[in-house]
Amino acid sequence: MNIKRRLFLKAASCLPLSLGIPSLVHSEINFGGTKITTVSDGSITLPASLTFDTMPKNELELIINEFSLSQDQLVRECNVTL
């Protein structure tokens, strides 16, 4: 098998990134005598109306401004706790 230098360098340059990925998608914490493991499944984009329509409008404005939220859509992390 003939490995070309450019292909090798391209693959080698991805190695540091690939080593960091598991820590981005998996975390563990010991809480008392219990170990909590969380695995990230990415994120999901939902219409903001799904959450905001049921909230009082006067309080909603404060929350949107304080947390710099979009009034059109919300991006939520999808994490599974094991």
N, C-alpha and C positions, 0 to 999 in steps of 0.2 A: 504494500500500500504506500503510495507516494503522498506525503503530507506537504502541502504548500505552506510557505512561510506566512503569507497573508492570512490564510485560514486559521493557522495556529495562533497568530497574534490576536485575531478577532475573538477566537474562543477564549484565549487566556485573559483578555481584557474584561470578559463577563464574569470571571471567577469571583472577584470581590463582591459583586452585586449578588450573585447566587448564594454566597455564604451568609449574607445579611437577611435574605428573604425569610428564612424560617422564624427569625425573631420578630418579624413584622406581622406574621400571621398566627403566631402561637405565643401564649404567655401563661405563666403559672404563678400562683401566690399561695403561700401557706397562711391560713387564717385559723388561728387556734390549732386544733388537731386535725383540721380539714385542709386538703389541698384542692384549690380551685384552678381548673384549667380552662382557658378561653381560646377558641380558634376563630379567626376572622374569616368570613365568607365574602368579603368585599363590601360593597355598599349598594343601596337601592334608592332610586329617585322616585319620590311620590308627589302627587299634587298637594300643595300646601293646604288646600281646602279640606283635605282629609282630616287634618288636625285643627286648623284654624276656625272652621265653620261653627264649631260648638263652643268656642271661647267668647267671653264677653269682649266686645269691640274696644272698650276703653282700656282694658288690661292688655289686649293683644298688641296694640300700638307700642306700648312700653316694652313688651317682650321682644318684638321684632327689631326695635331700635337698639335695645341693650345688647342683643346677641348677633346683630347684623344678619338677620335672616331674610331670605327672599320671600316675597309675598306670593310667588307663583309656584315654587316647588321646594321641597326639602330633601336633602341627601342624608340618609341615615346609614350608619354602619351596621352591618349584619354580623353579629358575633354569637357563637354558640358556646354556652357554658356547659362544661362536662363535669 
